[in-house]
Amino acid sequence: MKKINWREVCKFLSGAFFVTAGASWYFSWYHISVPFMVTSMSPEFLLIRGFIHFGLFIITFYFGFVKKTKV
């Protein structure tokens, strides 16, 4: 069984969270509702979602790039 390299997982997630935070803020700034399944995400919801994803970006960036692992 192969061990999961959590540092690499956090590197990938930091990029994904950065992109979704930026996209959410972009759509919120221009007051665009984003369709999702049978509903739509309002610009106000996208603004909050952007802040949450930016916070998750900071956390995963820290664990993926900044924090040194013990060897």
mmCIF file of the N, C-alpha and C atoms, coordinates in Angstrom:
data_MODEL
# 
_entry.id   MODEL 
# 
loop_
_atom_site.group_PDB 
_atom_site.id 
_atom_site.type_symbol 
_atom_site.label_atom_id 
_atom_site.label_alt_id 
_atom_site.label_comp_id 
_atom_site.label_asym_id 
_atom_site.label_entity_id 
_atom_site.label_seq_id 
_atom_site.pdbx_PDB_ins_code 
_atom_site.Cartn_x 
_atom_site.Cartn_y 
_atom_site.Cartn_z 
_atom_site.occupancy 
_atom_site.B_iso_or_equiv 
_atom_site.pdbx_formal_charge 
_atom_site.auth_seq_id 
_atom_site.auth_comp_id 
_atom_site.auth_asym_id 
_atom_site.auth_atom_id 
_atom_site.pdbx_PDB_model_num 
ATOM 1   N N  . MET A 1 1  ? 0.839   -1.188 0.000   1.00 0.00 ? 1  MET A N  1 
ATOM 2   C CA . MET A 1 1  ? 0.000   0.000  0.000   1.00 0.00 ? 1  MET A CA 1 
ATOM 3   C C  . MET A 1 1  ? 0.876   1.240  0.000   1.00 0.00 ? 1  MET A C  1 
ATOM 4   N N  . LYS A 1 2  ? 0.538   2.183  -0.875  1.00 0.00 ? 2  LYS A N  1 
ATOM 5   C CA . LYS A 1 2  ? 1.329   3.403  -1.002  1.00 0.00 ? 2  LYS A CA 1 
ATOM 6   C C  . LYS A 1 2  ? 0.846   4.474  -0.036  1.00 0.00 ? 2  LYS A C  1 
ATOM 7   N N  . LYS A 1 3  ? 1.799   5.164  0.568   1.00 0.00 ? 3  LYS A N  1 
ATOM 8   C CA . LYS A 1 3  ? 1.489   6.241  1.502   1.00 0.00 ? 3  LYS A CA 1 
ATOM 9   C C  . LYS A 1 3  ? 1.120   7.505  0.718   1.00 0.00 ? 3  LYS A C  1 
ATOM 10  N N  . ILE A 1 4  ? 0.096   8.224  1.186   1.00 0.00 ? 4  ILE A N  1 
ATOM 11  C CA . ILE A 1 4  ? -0.332  9.462  0.536   1.00 0.00 ? 4  ILE A CA 1 
ATOM 12  C C  . ILE A 1 4  ? 0.600   10.598 0.946   1.00 0.00 ? 4  ILE A C  1 
ATOM 13  N N  . ASN A 1 5  ? 1.110   11.310 -0.040  1.00 0.00 ? 5  ASN A N  1 
ATOM 14  C CA . ASN A 1 5  ? 1.969   12.462 0.213   1.00 0.00 ? 5  ASN A CA 1 
ATOM 15  C C  . ASN A 1 5  ? 1.068   13.687 0.397   1.00 0.00 ? 5  ASN A C  1 
ATOM 16  N N  . TRP A 1 6  ? 0.745   14.004 1.649   1.00 0.00 ? 6  TRP A N  1 
ATOM 17  C CA . TRP A 1 6  ? -0.204  15.073 1.949   1.00 0.00 ? 6  TRP A CA 1 
ATOM 18  C C  . TRP A 1 6  ? 0.318   16.440 1.552   1.00 0.00 ? 6  TRP A C  1 
ATOM 19  N N  . ARG A 1 7  ? 1.633   16.588 1.508   1.00 0.00 ? 7  ARG A N  1 
ATOM 20  C CA . ARG A 1 7  ? 2.191   17.877 1.099   1.00 0.00 ? 7  ARG A CA 1 
ATOM 21  C C  . ARG A 1 7  ? 1.838   18.170 -0.359  1.00 0.00 ? 7  ARG A C  1 
ATOM 22  N N  . GLU A 1 8  ? 1.928   17.156 -1.218  1.00 0.00 ? 8  GLU A N  1 
ATOM 23  C CA . GLU A 1 8  ? 1.572   17.333 -2.623  1.00 0.00 ? 8  GLU A CA 1 
ATOM 24  C C  . GLU A 1 8  ? 0.071   17.550 -2.795  1.00 0.00 ? 8  GLU A C  1 
ATOM 25  N N  . VAL A 1 9  ? -0.735  16.896 -1.969  1.00 0.00 ? 9  VAL A N  1 
ATOM 26  C CA . VAL A 1 9  ? -2.185  17.105 -2.005  1.00 0.00 ? 9  VAL A CA 1 
ATOM 27  C C  . VAL A 1 9  ? -2.506  18.549 -1.647  1.00 0.00 ? 9  VAL A C  1 
ATOM 28  N N  . CYS A 1 10 ? -1.844  19.078 -0.630  1.00 0.00 ? 10 CYS A N  1 
ATOM 29  C CA . CYS A 1 10 ? -2.074  20.470 -0.228  1.00 0.00 ? 10 CYS A CA 1 
ATOM 30  C C  . CYS A 1 10 ? -1.605  21.450 -1.298  1.00 0.00 ? 10 CYS A C  1 
ATOM 31  N N  . LYS A 1 11 ? -0.539  21.124 -2.012  1.00 0.00 ? 11 LYS A N  1 
ATOM 32  C CA . LYS A 1 11 ? -0.086  21.985 -3.110  1.00 0.00 ? 11 LYS A CA 1 
ATOM 33  C C  . LYS A 1 11 ? -1.155  22.058 -4.200  1.00 0.00 ? 11 LYS A C  1 
ATOM 34  N N  . PHE A 1 12 ? -1.716  20.905 -4.552  1.00 0.00 ? 12 PHE A N  1 
ATOM 35  C CA . PHE A 1 12 ? -2.768  20.875 -5.570  1.00 0.00 ? 12 PHE A CA 1 
ATOM 36  C C  . PHE A 1 12 ? -3.998  21.652 -5.105  1.00 0.00 ? 12 PHE A C  1 
ATOM 37  N N  . LEU A 1 13 ? -4.431  21.398 -3.863  1.00 0.00 ? 13 LEU A N  1 
ATOM 38  C CA . LEU A 1 13 ? -5.626  22.070 -3.347  1.00 0.00 ? 13 LEU A CA 1 
ATOM 39  C C  . LEU A 1 13 ? -5.433  23.572 -3.220  1.00 0.00 ? 13 LEU A C  1 
ATOM 40  N N  . SER A 1 14 ? -4.218  24.016 -2.891  1.00 0.00 ? 14 SER A N  1 
ATOM 41  C CA . SER A 1 14 ? -3.999  25.465 -2.775  1.00 0.00 ? 14 SER A CA 1 
ATOM 42  C C  . SER A 1 14 ? -4.236  26.140 -4.123  1.00 0.00 ? 14 SER A C  1 
ATOM 43  N N  . GLY A 1 15 ? -3.799  25.530 -5.194  1.00 0.00 ? 15 GLY A N  1 
ATOM 44  C CA . GLY A 1 15 ? -4.044  26.093 -6.517  1.00 0.00 ? 15 GLY A CA 1 
ATOM 45  C C  . GLY A 1 15 ? -5.514  26.095 -6.874  1.00 0.00 ? 15 GLY A C  1 
ATOM 46  N N  . ALA A 1 16 ? -6.198  24.997 -6.545  1.00 0.00 ? 16 ALA A N  1 
ATOM 47  C CA . ALA A 1 16 ? -7.626  24.902 -6.850  1.00 0.00 ? 16 ALA A CA 1 
ATOM 48  C C  . ALA A 1 16 ? -8.423  25.935 -6.053  1.00 0.00 ? 16 ALA A C  1 
ATOM 49  N N  . PHE A 1 17 ? -8.117  26.090 -4.777  1.00 0.00 ? 17 PHE A N  1 
ATOM 50  C CA . PHE A 1 17 ? -8.830  27.073 -3.960  1.00 0.00 ? 17 PHE A CA 1 
ATOM 51  C C  . PHE A 1 17 ? -8.534  28.496 -4.409  1.00 0.00 ? 17 PHE A C  1 
ATOM 52  N N  . PHE A 1 18 ? -7.305  28.768 -4.849  1.00 0.00 ? 18 PHE A N  1 
ATOM 53  C CA . PHE A 1 18 ? -6.956  30.104 -5.333  1.00 0.00 ? 18 PHE A CA 1 
ATOM 54  C C  . PHE A 1 18 ? -7.778  30.464 -6.568  1.00 0.00 ? 18 PHE A C  1 
ATOM 55  N N  . VAL A 1 19 ? -7.906  29.520 -7.481  1.00 0.00 ? 19 VAL A N  1 
ATOM 56  C CA . VAL A 1 19 ? -8.649  29.768 -8.713  1.00 0.00 ? 19 VAL A CA 1 
ATOM 57  C C  . VAL A 1 19 ? -10.132 29.960 -8.425  1.00 0.00 ? 19 VAL A C  1 
ATOM 58  N N  . THR A 1 20 ? -10.725 29.109 -7.578  1.00 0.00 ? 20 THR A N  1 
ATOM 59  C CA . THR A 1 20 ? -12.156 29.244 -7.303  1.00 0.00 ? 20 THR A CA 1 
ATOM 60  C C  . THR A 1 20 ? -12.460 30.512 -6.507  1.00 0.00 ? 20 THR A C  1 
ATOM 61  N N  . ALA A 1 21 ? -11.537 30.929 -5.636  1.00 0.00 ? 21 ALA A N  1 
ATOM 62  C CA . ALA A 1 21 ? -11.741 32.188 -4.915  1.00 0.00 ? 21 ALA A CA 1 
ATOM 63  C C  . ALA A 1 21 ? -11.749 33.356 -5.903  1.00 0.00 ? 21 ALA A C  1 
ATOM 64  N N  . GLY A 1 22 ? -10.798 33.361 -6.815  1.00 0.00 ? 22 GLY A N  1 
ATOM 65  C CA . GLY A 1 22 ? -10.736 34.428 -7.811  1.00 0.00 ? 22 GLY A CA 1 
ATOM 66  C C  . GLY A 1 22 ? -11.942 34.441 -8.726  1.00 0.00 ? 22 GLY A C  1 
ATOM 67  N N  . ALA A 1 23 ? -12.376 33.276 -9.172  1.00 0.00 ? 23 ALA A N  1 
ATOM 68  C CA . ALA A 1 23 ? -13.544 33.202 -10.049 1.00 0.00 ? 23 ALA A CA 1 
ATOM 69  C C  . ALA A 1 23 ? -14.804 33.650 -9.314  1.00 0.00 ? 23 ALA A C  1 
ATOM 70  N N  . SER A 1 24 ? -14.942 33.249 -8.062  1.00 0.00 ? 24 SER A N  1 
ATOM 71  C CA . SER A 1 24 ? -16.118 33.647 -7.285  1.00 0.00 ? 24 SER A CA 1 
ATOM 72  C C  . SER A 1 24 ? -16.160 35.156 -7.100  1.00 0.00 ? 24 SER A C  1 
ATOM 73  N N  . TRP A 1 25 ? -14.999 35.742 -6.783  1.00 0.00 ? 25 TRP A N  1 
ATOM 74  C CA . TRP A 1 25 ? -14.957 37.195 -6.622  1.00 0.00 ? 25 TRP A CA 1 
ATOM 75  C C  . TRP A 1 25 ? -15.219 37.909 -7.939  1.00 0.00 ? 25 TRP A C  1 
ATOM 76  N N  . TYR A 1 26 ? -14.737 37.385 -9.032  1.00 0.00 ? 26 TYR A N  1 
ATOM 77  C CA . TYR A 1 26 ? -14.971 37.985 -10.350 1.00 0.00 ? 26 TYR A CA 1 
ATOM 78  C C  . TYR A 1 26 ? -16.464 38.023 -10.666 1.00 0.00 ? 26 TYR A C  1 
ATOM 79  N N  . PHE A 1 27 ? -17.141 36.884 -10.502 1.00 0.00 ? 27 PHE A N  1 
ATOM 80  C CA . PHE A 1 27 ? -18.575 36.840 -10.785 1.00 0.00 ? 27 PHE A CA 1 
ATOM 81  C C  . PHE A 1 27 ? -19.360 37.713 -9.817  1.00 0.00 ? 27 PHE A C  1 
ATOM 82  N N  . SER A 1 28 ? -18.933 37.778 -8.571  1.00 0.00 ? 28 SER A N  1 
ATOM 83  C CA . SER A 1 28 ? -19.604 38.626 -7.592  1.00 0.00 ? 28 SER A CA 1 
ATOM 84  C C  . SER A 1 28 ? -19.418 40.104 -7.942  1.00 0.00 ? 28 SER A C  1 
ATOM 85  N N  . TRP A 1 29 ? -18.224 40.488 -8.346  1.00 0.00 ? 29 TRP A N  1 
ATOM 86  C CA . TRP A 1 29 ? -17.924 41.881 -8.686  1.00 0.00 ? 29 TRP A CA 1 
ATOM 87  C C  . TRP A 1 29 ? -18.804 42.377 -9.837  1.00 0.00 ? 29 TRP A C  1 
ATOM 88  N N  . TYR A 1 30 ? -19.037 41.513 -10.845 1.00 0.00 ? 30 TYR A N  1 
ATOM 89  C CA . TYR A 1 30 ? -19.834 41.896 -12.005 1.00 0.00 ? 30 TYR A CA 1 
ATOM 90  C C  . TYR A 1 30 ? -21.300 41.478 -11.892 1.00 0.00 ? 30 TYR A C  1 
ATOM 91  N N  . HIS A 1 31 ? -21.724 41.070 -10.695 1.00 0.00 ? 31 HIS A N  1 
ATOM 92  C CA . HIS A 1 31 ? -23.117 40.718 -10.393 1.00 0.00 ? 31 HIS A CA 1 
ATOM 93  C C  . HIS A 1 31 ? -23.673 39.674 -11.362 1.00 0.00 ? 31 HIS A C  1 
ATOM 94  N N  . ILE A 1 32 ? -22.922 38.593 -11.526 1.00 0.00 ? 32 ILE A N  1 
ATOM 95  C CA . ILE A 1 32 ? -23.334 37.495 -12.399 1.00 0.00 ? 32 ILE A CA 1 
ATOM 96  C C  . ILE A 1 32 ? -23.741 36.317 -11.533 1.00 0.00 ? 32 ILE A C  1 
ATOM 97  N N  . SER A 1 33 ? -24.946 35.823 -11.726 1.00 0.00 ? 33 SER A N  1 
ATOM 98  C CA . SER A 1 33 ? -25.390 34.611 -11.035 1.00 0.00 ? 33 SER A CA 1 
ATOM 99  C C  . SER A 1 33 ? -24.880 33.400 -11.804 1.00 0.00 ? 33 SER A C  1 
ATOM 100 N N  . VAL A 1 34 ? -24.355 32.437 -11.076 1.00 0.00 ? 34 VAL A N  1 
ATOM 101 C CA . VAL A 1 34 ? -23.791 31.246 -11.703 1.00 0.00 ? 34 VAL A CA 1 
ATOM 102 C C  . VAL A 1 34 ? -24.775 30.089 -11.538 1.00 0.00 ? 34 VAL A C  1 
ATOM 103 N N  . PRO A 1 35 ? -25.227 29.489 -12.647 1.00 0.00 ? 35 PRO A N  1 
ATOM 104 C CA . PRO A 1 35 ? -26.151 28.360 -12.532 1.00 0.00 ? 35 PRO A CA 1 
ATOM 105 C C  . PRO A 1 35 ? -25.460 27.138 -11.927 1.00 0.00 ? 35 PRO A C  1 
ATOM 106 N N  . PHE A 1 36 ? -26.156 26.484 -11.011 1.00 0.00 ? 36 PHE A N  1 
ATOM 107 C CA . PHE A 1 36 ? -25.637 25.274 -10.372 1.00 0.00 ? 36 PHE A CA 1 
ATOM 108 C C  . PHE A 1 36 ? -26.790 24.295 -10.216 1.00 0.00 ? 36 PHE A C  1 
ATOM 109 N N  . MET A 1 37 ? -26.758 23.234 -11.002 1.00 0.00 ? 37 MET A N  1 
ATOM 110 C CA . MET A 1 37 ? -27.817 22.231 -11.061 1.00 0.00 ? 37 MET A CA 1 
ATOM 111 C C  . MET A 1 37 ? -29.145 22.908 -11.387 1.00 0.00 ? 37 MET A C  1 
ATOM 112 N N  . VAL A 1 38 ? -30.128 22.887 -10.487 1.00 0.00 ? 38 VAL A N  1 
ATOM 113 C CA . VAL A 1 38 ? -31.427 23.503 -10.785 1.00 0.00 ? 38 VAL A CA 1 
ATOM 114 C C  . VAL A 1 38 ? -31.566 24.889 -10.165 1.00 0.00 ? 38 VAL A C  1 
ATOM 115 N N  . THR A 1 39 ? -30.565 25.346 -9.411  1.00 0.00 ? 39 THR A N  1 
ATOM 116 C CA . THR A 1 39 ? -30.604 26.671 -8.789  1.00 0.00 ? 39 THR A CA 1 
ATOM 117 C C  . THR A 1 39 ? -29.493 27.526 -9.379  1.00 0.00 ? 39 THR A C  1 
ATOM 118 N N  . SER A 1 40 ? -29.314 28.707 -8.824  1.00 0.00 ? 40 SER A N  1 
ATOM 119 C CA . SER A 1 40 ? -28.182 29.541 -9.217  1.00 0.00 ? 40 SER A CA 1 
ATOM 120 C C  . SER A 1 40 ? -27.556 30.151 -7.966  1.00 0.00 ? 40 SER A C  1 
ATOM 121 N N  . MET A 1 41 ? -26.248 30.338 -8.029  1.00 0.00 ? 41 MET A N  1 
ATOM 122 C CA . MET A 1 41 ? -25.528 30.955 -6.919  1.00 0.00 ? 41 MET A CA 1 
ATOM 123 C C  . MET A 1 41 ? -25.559 32.461 -7.116  1.00 0.00 ? 41 MET A C  1 
ATOM 124 N N  . SER A 1 42 ? -26.088 33.163 -6.127  1.00 0.00 ? 42 SER A N  1 
ATOM 125 C CA . SER A 1 42 ? -26.211 34.613 -6.217  1.00 0.00 ? 42 SER A CA 1 
ATOM 126 C C  . SER A 1 42 ? -24.846 35.277 -6.034  1.00 0.00 ? 42 SER A C  1 
ATOM 127 N N  . PRO A 1 43 ? -24.714 36.518 -6.481  1.00 0.00 ? 43 PRO A N  1 
ATOM 128 C CA . PRO A 1 43 ? -23.441 37.235 -6.283  1.00 0.00 ? 43 PRO A CA 1 
ATOM 129 C C  . PRO A 1 43 ? -23.057 37.375 -4.811  1.00 0.00 ? 43 PRO A C  1 
ATOM 130 N N  . GLU A 1 44 ? -24.035 37.525 -3.933  1.00 0.00 ? 44 GLU A N  1 
ATOM 131 C CA . GLU A 1 44 ? -23.732 37.632 -2.500  1.00 0.00 ? 44 GLU A CA 1 
ATOM 132 C C  . GLU A 1 44 ? -23.152 36.322 -1.978  1.00 0.00 ? 44 GLU A C  1 
ATOM 133 N N  . PHE A 1 45 ? -23.735 35.201 -2.414  1.00 0.00 ? 45 PHE A N  1 
ATOM 134 C CA . PHE A 1 45 ? -23.231 33.885 -2.014  1.00 0.00 ? 45 PHE A CA 1 
ATOM 135 C C  . PHE A 1 45 ? -21.818 33.676 -2.562  1.00 0.00 ? 45 PHE A C  1 
ATOM 136 N N  . LEU A 1 46 ? -21.580 34.106 -3.807  1.00 0.00 ? 46 LEU A N  1 
ATOM 137 C CA . LEU A 1 46 ? -20.261 33.944 -4.415  1.00 0.00 ? 46 LEU A CA 1 
ATOM 138 C C  . LEU A 1 46 ? -19.202 34.769 -3.690  1.00 0.00 ? 46 LEU A C  1 
ATOM 139 N N  . LEU A 1 47 ? -19.586 35.934 -3.170  1.00 0.00 ? 47 LEU A N  1 
ATOM 140 C CA . LEU A 1 47 ? -18.649 36.747 -2.403  1.00 0.00 ? 47 LEU A CA 1 
ATOM 141 C C  . LEU A 1 47 ? -18.209 36.008 -1.142  1.00 0.00 ? 47 LEU A C  1 
ATOM 142 N N  . ILE A 1 48 ? -19.169 35.451 -0.416  1.00 0.00 ? 48 ILE A N  1 
ATOM 143 C CA . ILE A 1 48 ? -18.852 34.681 0.795   1.00 0.00 ? 48 ILE A CA 1 
ATOM 144 C C  . ILE A 1 48 ? -18.033 33.450 0.449   1.00 0.00 ? 48 ILE A C  1 
ATOM 145 N N  . ARG A 1 49 ? -18.421 32.775 -0.623  1.00 0.00 ? 49 ARG A N  1 
ATOM 146 C CA . ARG A 1 49 ? -17.698 31.573 -1.072  1.00 0.00 ? 49 ARG A CA 1 
ATOM 147 C C  . ARG A 1 49 ? -16.255 31.920 -1.431  1.00 0.00 ? 49 ARG A C  1 
ATOM 148 N N  . GLY A 1 50 ? -16.051 33.083 -2.028  1.00 0.00 ? 50 GLY A N  1 
ATOM 149 C CA . GLY A 1 50 ? -14.700 33.516 -2.363  1.00 0.00 ? 50 GLY A CA 1 
ATOM 150 C C  . GLY A 1 50 ? -13.828 33.699 -1.131  1.00 0.00 ? 50 GLY A C  1 
ATOM 151 N N  . PHE A 1 51 ? -14.388 34.294 -0.082  1.00 0.00 ? 51 PHE A N  1 
ATOM 152 C CA . PHE A 1 51 ? -13.625 34.473 1.156   1.00 0.00 ? 51 PHE A CA 1 
ATOM 153 C C  . PHE A 1 51 ? -13.315 33.135 1.817   1.00 0.00 ? 51 PHE A C  1 
ATOM 154 N N  . ILE A 1 52 ? -14.273 32.218 1.807   1.00 0.00 ? 52 ILE A N  1 
ATOM 155 C CA . ILE A 1 52 ? -14.037 30.891 2.392   1.00 0.00 ? 52 ILE A CA 1 
ATOM 156 C C  . ILE A 1 52 ? -12.948 30.157 1.614   1.00 0.00 ? 52 ILE A C  1 
ATOM 157 N N  . HIS A 1 53 ? -13.017 30.188 0.302   1.00 0.00 ? 53 HIS A N  1 
ATOM 158 C CA . HIS A 1 53 ? -12.015 29.498 -0.503  1.00 0.00 ? 53 HIS A CA 1 
ATOM 159 C C  . HIS A 1 53 ? -10.652 30.177 -0.391  1.00 0.00 ? 53 HIS A C  1 
ATOM 160 N N  . PHE A 1 54 ? -10.624 31.488 -0.201  1.00 0.00 ? 54 PHE A N  1 
ATOM 161 C CA . PHE A 1 54 ? -9.341  32.148 -0.004  1.00 0.00 ? 54 PHE A CA 1 
ATOM 162 C C  . PHE A 1 54 ? -8.723  31.736 1.328   1.00 0.00 ? 54 PHE A C  1 
ATOM 163 N N  . GLY A 1 55 ? -9.554  31.607 2.356   1.00 0.00 ? 55 GLY A N  1 
ATOM 164 C CA . GLY A 1 55 ? -9.061  31.111 3.645   1.00 0.00 ? 55 GLY A CA 1 
ATOM 165 C C  . GLY A 1 55 ? -8.517  29.690 3.526   1.00 0.00 ? 55 GLY A C  1 
ATOM 166 N N  . LEU A 1 56 ? -9.233  28.839 2.794   1.00 0.00 ? 56 LEU A N  1 
ATOM 167 C CA . LEU A 1 56 ? -8.741  27.483 2.574   1.00 0.00 ? 56 LEU A CA 1 
ATOM 168 C C  . LEU A 1 56 ? -7.462  27.477 1.741   1.00 0.00 ? 56 LEU A C  1 
ATOM 169 N N  . PHE A 1 57 ? -7.345  28.431 0.811   1.00 0.00 ? 57 PHE A N  1 
ATOM 170 C CA . PHE A 1 57 ? -6.110  28.571 0.040   1.00 0.00 ? 57 PHE A CA 1 
ATOM 171 C C  . PHE A 1 57 ? -4.937  28.891 0.957   1.00 0.00 ? 57 PHE A C  1 
ATOM 172 N N  . ILE A 1 58 ? -5.114  29.829 1.885   1.00 0.00 ? 58 ILE A N  1 
ATOM 173 C CA . ILE A 1 58 ? -4.033  30.199 2.806   1.00 0.00 ? 58 ILE A CA 1 
ATOM 174 C C  . ILE A 1 58 ? -3.608  28.996 3.634   1.00 0.00 ? 58 ILE A C  1 
ATOM 175 N N  . ILE A 1 59 ? -4.565  28.235 4.139   1.00 0.00 ? 59 ILE A N  1 
ATOM 176 C CA . ILE A 1 59 ? -4.254  27.067 4.971   1.00 0.00 ? 59 ILE A CA 1 
ATOM 177 C C  . ILE A 1 59 ? -3.506  26.010 4.171   1.00 0.00 ? 59 ILE A C  1 
ATOM 178 N N  . THR A 1 60 ? -4.027  25.654 2.990   1.00 0.00 ? 60 THR A N  1 
ATOM 179 C CA . THR A 1 60 ? -3.376  24.611 2.203   1.00 0.00 ? 60 THR A CA 1 
ATOM 180 C C  . THR A 1 60 ? -2.041  25.087 1.625   1.00 0.00 ? 60 THR A C  1 
ATOM 181 N N  . PHE A 1 61 ? -1.926  26.377 1.317   1.00 0.00 ? 61 PHE A N  1 
ATOM 182 C CA . PHE A 1 61 ? -0.643  26.917 0.859   1.00 0.00 ? 61 PHE A CA 1 
ATOM 183 C C  . PHE A 1 61 ? 0.415   26.770 1.945   1.00 0.00 ? 61 PHE A C  1 
ATOM 184 N N  . TYR A 1 62 ? 0.025   27.053 3.187   1.00 0.00 ? 62 TYR A N  1 
ATOM 185 C CA . TYR A 1 62 ? 0.959   26.926 4.306   1.00 0.00 ? 62 TYR A CA 1 
ATOM 186 C C  . TYR A 1 62 ? 1.448   25.487 4.447   1.00 0.00 ? 62 TYR A C  1 
ATOM 187 N N  . PHE A 1 63 ? 0.514   24.534 4.470   1.00 0.00 ? 63 PHE A N  1 
ATOM 188 C CA . PHE A 1 63 ? 0.904   23.136 4.658   1.00 0.00 ? 63 PHE A CA 1 
ATOM 189 C C  . PHE A 1 63 ? 1.588   22.551 3.427   1.00 0.00 ? 63 PHE A C  1 
ATOM 190 N N  . GLY A 1 64 ? 1.340   23.093 2.245   1.00 0.00 ? 64 GLY A N  1 
ATOM 191 C CA . GLY A 1 64 ? 1.952   22.565 1.034   1.00 0.00 ? 64 GLY A CA 1 
ATOM 192 C C  . GLY A 1 64 ? 3.308   23.165 0.707   1.00 0.00 ? 64 GLY A C  1 
ATOM 193 N N  . PHE A 1 65 ? 3.490   24.457 0.976   1.00 0.00 ? 65 PHE A N  1 
ATOM 194 C CA . PHE A 1 65 ? 4.707   25.130 0.535   1.00 0.00 ? 65 PHE A CA 1 
ATOM 195 C C  . PHE A 1 65 ? 5.566   25.703 1.659   1.00 0.00 ? 65 PHE A C  1 
ATOM 196 N N  . VAL A 1 66 ? 4.951   26.184 2.727   1.00 0.00 ? 66 VAL A N  1 
ATOM 197 C CA . VAL A 1 66 ? 5.707   26.931 3.746   1.00 0.00 ? 66 VAL A CA 1 
ATOM 198 C C  . VAL A 1 66 ? 6.239   26.029 4.860   1.00 0.00 ? 66 VAL A C  1 
ATOM 199 N N  . LYS A 1 67 ? 5.380   25.214 5.419   1.00 0.00 ? 67 LYS A N  1 
ATOM 200 C CA . LYS A 1 67 ? 5.752   24.396 6.571   1.00 0.00 ? 67 LYS A CA 1 
ATOM 201 C C  . LYS A 1 67 ? 6.770   23.342 6.153   1.00 0.00 ? 67 LYS A C  1 
ATOM 202 N N  . LYS A 1 68 ? 7.841   23.263 6.931   1.00 0.00 ? 68 LYS A N  1 
ATOM 203 C CA . LYS A 1 68 ? 8.888   22.266 6.674   1.00 0.00 ? 68 LYS A CA 1 
ATOM 204 C C  . LYS A 1 68 ? 8.502   20.958 7.362   1.00 0.00 ? 68 LYS A C  1 
ATOM 205 N N  . THR A 1 69 ? 8.686   19.862 6.664   1.00 0.00 ? 69 THR A N  1 
ATOM 206 C CA . THR A 1 69 ? 8.366   18.546 7.231   1.00 0.00 ? 69 THR A CA 1 
ATOM 207 C C  . THR A 1 69 ? 9.596   17.980 7.930   1.00 0.00 ? 69 THR A C  1 
ATOM 208 N N  . LYS A 1 70 ? 9.351   17.129 8.920   1.00 0.00 ? 70 LYS A N  1 
ATOM 209 C CA . LYS A 1 70 ? 10.434  16.462 9.640   1.00 0.00 ? 70 LYS A CA 1 
ATOM 210 C C  . LYS A 1 70 ? 10.912  15.267 8.816   1.00 0.00 ? 70 LYS A C  1 
ATOM 211 N N  . VAL A 1 71 ? 12.214  15.162 8.674   1.00 0.00 ? 71 VAL A N  1 
ATOM 212 C CA . VAL A 1 71 ? 12.771  14.039 7.901   1.00 0.00 ? 71 VAL A CA 1 
ATOM 213 C C  . VAL A 1 71 ? 13.572  13.144 8.799   1.00 0.00 ? 71 VAL A C  1 
# 
